[in-house]
Amino acid sequence: MENIAILTGGDSSEYDISILSALNVLKNIDKSKFRCVIVHLKNGTYKTDDNSIIDLKDFSYCSSNIKYKIDKVFIALHGPPAENGQIQDYFDSIKLPYTSCNAKISALTFNKFHCNQILQKNGFKCAKSLLITNQDNIVEENIIKQIGLPYIVKPNSAGSSHGITVITEKNQLNKAMSIAREHSENVILESFIKGRELSCGIYFDGDEIKALPITEIITDNLFFDYEAKYEGASKEITPANISIELTHKIQNESIKIYSKMQLSGLCRIDYIIKDNEAFVIEINTIPGLSEKSIIPQQIEKAKISLKEIFNLCLNNIN
């Protein structure tokens, strides 16, 4: 039986969601195959749920004078240092297998602007965008000429829709920039595409890349923000009430992205659909796995158990 560390916590604004994801993984993991322990990361320290300190030399721990060696890590930690690839670098250095994309791919997808550039080079559609650094001189009139009005201001590196503002008229930019920079030094300004928001889970089953049923997110908010995601200000309809043609189009697009971007593990790709065209919003390499999260809803509608998917995640590690 393999020893599995379910990694959760972190120091980002997504701490609470990470805890809920880890608890749901623990609840549904195949305990006939895996012996599991939840490992919390907080303030740079890794502890098991019984407060045993993780030895970072080999990610082992002692409990009741018994040393336990971890065989694999199930990453349920959202935001840094997991979604940006930092922790994968560490696991690679001690040769400890983990679920999720590798360090290079995670760093790429966490950098939204760079990721969108690569997506567009590979033939996928994204909104027009600009990257703003601390050194850039911002002239709002020039921004509006380039990407139009309304537009979105969002952190270049953050998750769960934190720090995002929709600019609907002039003179709102400075405040929006301050909000975004609470979460990321660099900021993206992006054309606001009004359309239907769809989300597609994607995974590798050991033989081929497979797409899950699609979810449509409907909210009265301007976009799928934190309130809409986690505080009930949205409806998530799975499977989405869309045509078979559009369903296949989004699923095929997701499979192509998973392959072209060299993703691994269980991922989620979010889209805005306008005039039957799919614009990629974001690639989530460590999507939420709480009971209320989108991926578990899609897995249920696909008539697959979470236990089966989690087995695949742990068995298909490179």
Backbone torsions as a table, in degrees:
resi	resn	phi	psi	omega
1	MET	NA	131.2	-177.3
2	GLU	-85.0	144.6	175.5
3	ASN	-90.3	122.0	-176.1
4	ILE	-114.7	127.9	169.8
5	ALA	-96.1	122.8	174.3
6	ILE	-94.1	106.3	-172.2
7	LEU	-86.7	129.4	-176.4
8	THR	-145.1	-179.9	175.7
9	GLY	93.3	-121.9	-175.8
10	GLY	93.5	-180.0	-177.6
11	ASP	-117.2	15.2	-178.9
12	SER	-93.1	177.5	179.1
13	SER	-69.3	-4.6	-178.9
14	GLU	-100.5	16.5	-177.5
15	TYR	-54.3	-50.4	-174.9
16	ASP	-62.7	-39.2	179.7
17	ILE	-67.3	-37.0	178.0
18	SER	-60.9	-41.6	179.2
19	ILE	-62.3	-44.7	179.8
20	LEU	-64.2	-39.4	177.5
21	SER	-62.0	-45.6	-178.1
22	ALA	-63.1	-40.7	179.8
23	LEU	-64.2	-36.8	179.3
24	ASN	-72.8	-34.6	174.3
25	VAL	-62.8	-46.9	179.8
26	LEU	-59.8	-40.7	-178.4
27	LYS	-64.5	-35.1	-170.8
28	ASN	-108.9	-0.3	-178.1
29	ILE	-73.3	153.1	-177.1
30	ASP	-77.5	99.2	-175.3
31	LYS	-78.3	-4.5	172.3
32	SER	-80.0	-16.6	-179.4
33	LYS	-112.6	-27.6	-171.5
34	PHE	-128.7	133.9	171.3
35	ARG	-97.7	119.0	-167.4
36	CYS	-113.5	146.6	171.7
37	VAL	-138.5	135.7	175.4
38	ILE	-82.8	130.9	177.9
39	VAL	-115.3	120.0	179.3
40	HIS	-94.8	132.5	170.6
41	LEU	-104.4	122.3	177.2
42	LYS	-149.8	128.2	178.8
43	ASN	53.2	38.0	175.6
44	GLY	81.3	1.0	-179.2
45	THR	-112.6	135.2	177.4
46	TYR	-102.1	125.2	178.2
47	LYS	-132.7	146.1	172.7
48	THR	-77.0	172.2	-178.2
49	ASP	-70.1	-8.9	171.7
50	ASP	-104.9	19.9	175.2
51	ASN	70.2	18.8	171.7
52	SER	-75.2	134.8	-179.2
53	ILE	-80.2	133.8	176.7
54	ILE	-77.1	131.2	174.2
55	ASP	-81.9	112.9	-173.5
56	LEU	-73.8	-7.2	175.4
57	LYS	-65.4	-37.6	-178.4
58	ASP	-141.9	10.4	-179.6
59	PHE	58.4	37.1	175.1
60	SER	-101.0	171.8	176.5
61	TYR	-152.0	159.6	178.0
62	CYS	-113.7	135.2	176.7
63	SER	-140.8	126.3	-176.8
64	SER	53.4	43.0	177.3
65	ASN	64.8	16.6	176.1
66	ILE	-113.3	131.2	178.0
67	LYS	-88.8	130.4	179.5
68	TYR	-113.9	125.9	176.9
69	LYS	-96.7	130.1	178.1
70	ILE	-83.8	130.3	179.9
71	ASP	-90.5	-35.9	-179.2
72	LYS	-149.7	157.0	178.1
73	VAL	-117.6	127.2	171.0
74	PHE	-95.4	110.9	-175.6
75	ILE	-83.8	112.5	175.6
76	ALA	-121.1	30.4	-178.6
77	LEU	-103.8	115.4	-178.1
78	HIS	-93.6	148.2	-176.6
79	GLY	77.5	-174.7	177.4
80	PRO	-63.2	150.4	3.9
81	PRO	-95.1	18.8	-178.2
82	ALA	-94.3	-52.1	-175.0
83	GLU	-70.3	-16.8	177.2
84	ASN	-96.3	2.3	172.4
85	GLY	90.4	-5.3	-176.1
86	GLN	-63.8	-43.6	-176.3
87	ILE	-72.5	-28.0	176.1
88	GLN	-64.7	-37.3	175.2
89	ASP	-57.1	-44.8	179.6
90	TYR	-64.2	-46.9	-179.8
91	PHE	-62.1	-38.1	177.1
92	ASP	-62.5	-37.5	-177.3
93	SER	-66.0	-27.8	177.9
94	ILE	-105.6	10.8	176.8
95	LYS	56.6	45.4	177.9
96	LEU	-107.4	117.0	-178.2
97	PRO	-66.7	149.7	-178.0
98	TYR	-147.1	155.0	171.9
99	THR	-82.1	144.9	177.3
100	SER	114.8	171.8	178.7
101	CYS	-67.8	159.0	179.2
102	ASN	-72.3	176.8	-174.4
103	ALA	-59.9	-44.8	-176.4
104	LYS	-63.5	-47.5	-178.2
105	ILE	-69.1	-39.1	178.6
106	SER	-62.4	-43.9	178.7
107	ALA	-61.9	-39.9	179.4
108	LEU	-64.1	-50.7	-176.0
109	THR	-69.3	-25.4	178.8
110	PHE	-75.3	-25.5	175.6
111	ASN	-87.9	92.1	-168.9
112	LYS	-57.9	-43.0	-176.9
113	PHE	-64.7	-49.4	-179.8
114	HIS	-62.8	-41.2	178.6
115	CYS	-59.6	-44.2	179.1
116	ASN	-62.6	-36.7	177.4
117	GLN	-62.7	-44.2	178.8
118	ILE	-65.8	-41.0	177.3
119	LEU	-58.2	-46.3	-178.9
120	GLN	-65.4	-37.0	176.2
121	LYS	-62.2	-28.9	179.7
122	ASN	-90.8	7.8	173.4
123	GLY	94.1	9.1	179.2
124	PHE	-97.3	148.2	-176.2
125	LYS	-88.9	136.7	173.6
126	CYS	-136.4	162.8	176.6
127	ALA	-68.2	152.6	172.4
128	LYS	-61.0	138.0	-176.9
129	SER	-149.0	160.0	176.2
130	LEU	-130.9	143.0	175.1
131	LEU	-101.6	127.0	-178.9
132	ILE	-113.7	123.8	176.2
133	THR	-105.5	174.1	179.2
134	ASN	-62.3	-24.7	-176.2
135	GLN	-85.6	-12.1	-174.1
136	ASP	-77.4	140.0	173.6
137	ASN	-89.3	115.9	-173.6
138	ILE	-92.0	122.3	173.7
139	VAL	-119.5	107.8	-171.0
140	GLU	-61.1	-35.5	-180.0
141	GLU	-61.9	-39.9	178.5
142	ASN	-67.3	-37.2	178.6
143	ILE	-62.4	-45.8	-178.8
144	ILE	-64.5	-36.1	177.1
145	LYS	-62.2	-36.7	-174.7
146	GLN	-81.7	-41.9	-173.5
147	ILE	-120.2	-4.1	175.2
148	GLY	84.0	178.9	179.8
149	LEU	-135.4	132.3	2.2
150	PRO	-73.6	163.6	174.6
151	TYR	-144.7	166.0	-175.4
152	ILE	-108.0	138.4	172.1
153	VAL	-111.1	123.1	-178.4
154	LYS	-148.9	154.4	177.0
155	PRO	-61.3	142.9	177.4
156	ASN	-71.2	-28.9	-177.4
157	SER	-134.8	92.6	176.5
158	ALA	-168.6	165.6	-178.9
159	GLY	-129.4	-179.7	176.8
160	SER	56.5	27.2	174.8
161	SER	60.4	30.5	175.2
162	HIS	-78.4	144.1	170.4
163	GLY	73.9	20.7	-176.2
164	ILE	-102.1	137.6	176.3
165	THR	-132.0	139.3	171.8
166	VAL	-98.0	120.7	179.7
167	ILE	-89.8	118.9	-177.7
168	THR	-107.8	-14.7	178.1
169	GLU	-153.9	168.8	-177.6
170	LYS	-63.9	160.5	174.3
171	ASN	71.4	21.1	173.6
172	GLN	-108.2	-3.2	-169.3
173	LEU	-70.0	-43.7	-175.1
174	ASN	-59.1	-45.7	179.0
175	LYS	-62.9	-42.8	179.8
176	ALA	-63.0	-38.4	178.4
177	MET	-63.7	-41.3	179.2
178	SER	-62.3	-41.1	179.3
179	ILE	-64.8	-45.2	-178.6
180	ALA	-64.8	-37.9	-176.2
181	ARG	-74.5	-6.5	170.5
182	GLU	-69.5	-18.6	-175.2
183	HIS	-115.9	-19.8	-177.0
184	SER	-159.4	138.2	-179.9
185	GLU	-64.5	-43.5	178.3
186	ASN	-94.8	148.1	-172.8
187	VAL	-128.3	142.8	175.3
188	ILE	-103.1	134.9	168.6
189	LEU	-108.2	125.7	-167.8
190	GLU	-137.9	138.1	176.0
191	SER	-54.7	135.5	177.3
192	PHE	-84.8	115.4	179.2
193	ILE	-100.9	116.0	179.4
194	LYS	-87.3	119.6	-179.2
195	GLY	-173.7	-165.9	179.5
196	ARG	-87.8	137.4	-179.3
197	GLU	-99.7	123.2	-178.5
198	LEU	-124.6	151.3	-179.0
199	SER	-136.7	136.3	-176.0
200	CYS	-129.8	119.3	173.3
201	GLY	-77.4	150.2	-174.0
202	ILE	-149.2	142.0	-178.7
203	TYR	-156.4	167.4	177.3
204	PHE	-108.0	125.6	-174.8
205	ASP	-94.9	9.2	-177.9
206	GLY	103.8	-24.2	178.4
207	ASP	-119.3	-41.0	-177.0
208	GLU	-149.9	162.3	176.4
209	ILE	-80.6	132.7	-178.1
210	LYS	-126.2	143.9	177.9
211	ALA	-104.3	141.3	177.9
212	LEU	-87.5	169.2	173.5
213	PRO	-56.4	149.3	-174.7
214	ILE	-88.4	143.7	175.9
215	THR	-108.9	135.5	169.7
216	GLU	-102.2	134.1	177.7
217	ILE	-104.5	121.7	179.7
218	ILE	-118.6	123.0	179.9
219	THR	-140.8	150.2	174.6
220	ASP	-80.8	-13.2	175.4
221	ASN	-70.5	164.6	-178.1
222	LEU	-63.9	-28.7	179.7
223	PHE	-154.3	176.7	-177.0
224	PHE	-81.2	76.4	-176.0
225	ASP	-86.3	-173.8	-176.4
226	TYR	-60.1	-41.8	179.1
227	GLU	-60.2	-44.1	179.6
228	ALA	-66.5	-38.4	-176.7
229	LYS	-70.1	-46.3	-165.8
230	TYR	-121.5	-8.0	-176.4
231	GLU	-119.7	21.4	169.8
232	GLY	82.0	11.4	-178.0
233	ALA	-89.9	32.1	178.0
234	SER	-156.2	163.8	170.3
235	LYS	-114.3	135.3	177.8
236	GLU	-115.6	114.9	-174.1
237	ILE	-107.6	116.1	-179.2
238	THR	-130.0	124.7	-5.3
239	PRO	-72.7	152.7	-178.9
240	ALA	-60.7	145.6	179.3
241	ASN	-83.5	71.8	-178.7
242	ILE	-131.4	167.4	-177.7
243	SER	-66.1	157.1	175.3
244	ILE	-60.3	-37.7	-179.6
245	GLU	-61.4	-47.8	-179.4
246	LEU	-68.4	-36.9	176.3
247	THR	-57.4	-50.4	-179.6
248	HIS	-64.2	-36.7	179.9
249	LYS	-62.0	-46.7	-179.0
250	ILE	-68.3	-41.5	179.6
251	GLN	-65.2	-43.1	178.3
252	ASN	-65.3	-39.1	177.2
253	GLU	-61.2	-41.5	-179.1
254	SER	-65.6	-40.6	177.7
255	ILE	-63.4	-41.7	179.0
256	LYS	-64.3	-42.6	179.3
257	ILE	-63.1	-44.7	179.0
258	TYR	-56.3	-42.0	-178.8
259	SER	-73.7	-50.4	-175.8
260	LYS	-64.5	-37.2	-177.1
261	MET	-88.8	2.2	176.8
262	GLN	57.7	44.0	177.7
263	LEU	-74.4	165.2	175.0
264	SER	-150.8	164.8	-178.0
265	GLY	72.8	-156.8	-178.1
266	LEU	-97.8	118.6	-177.0
267	CYS	-125.9	169.3	175.4
268	ARG	-138.7	135.1	-179.5
269	ILE	-118.9	127.8	-176.5
270	ASP	-105.6	142.9	-175.6
271	TYR	-134.4	155.5	161.2
272	ILE	-112.7	131.0	179.5
273	ILE	-104.8	121.1	176.6
274	LYS	-133.7	126.6	-179.2
275	ASP	52.2	41.3	177.4
276	ASN	66.9	11.8	175.7
277	GLU	-103.5	139.3	-177.3
278	ALA	-100.0	119.1	176.0
279	PHE	-105.9	124.3	-179.5
280	VAL	-73.7	127.1	176.0
281	ILE	-91.4	-46.7	-171.2
282	GLU	-163.9	148.5	169.5
283	ILE	-107.3	122.3	178.8
284	ASN	-103.3	108.6	-176.5
285	THR	-84.5	-19.1	174.3
286	ILE	-132.2	75.1	-175.1
287	PRO	-69.5	157.3	177.8
288	GLY	-58.6	139.1	-179.4
289	LEU	-125.3	18.1	176.0
290	SER	-66.9	167.4	-178.4
291	GLU	-59.5	-27.2	-178.3
292	LYS	-95.3	-2.4	-176.1
293	SER	-72.6	162.3	-174.8
294	ILE	-67.0	-45.2	-176.1
295	ILE	-58.5	-48.5	176.8
296	PRO	-58.4	-34.6	176.0
297	GLN	-62.4	-43.9	-178.7
298	GLN	-67.2	-39.8	179.3
299	ILE	-62.6	-41.8	178.7
300	GLU	-61.3	-44.8	-179.2
301	LYS	-68.0	-24.7	177.3
302	ALA	-80.6	-1.6	-179.4
303	LYS	60.3	39.0	173.1
304	ILE	-117.7	146.4	178.2
305	SER	-86.8	152.4	174.2
306	LEU	-60.5	-34.8	179.0
307	LYS	-58.9	-43.9	-179.9
308	GLU	-63.9	-43.8	-179.5
309	ILE	-65.9	-42.1	-179.8
310	PHE	-66.9	-35.0	173.3
311	ASN	-59.2	-45.3	-180.0
312	LEU	-62.1	-42.6	179.9
313	CYS	-58.4	-41.6	-176.4
314	LEU	-81.8	-29.2	-177.5
315	ASN	-85.8	-21.6	-176.9
316	ASN	-101.2	23.8	177.0
317	ILE	-72.7	135.9	178.1
318	ASN	-66.5	NA	NA
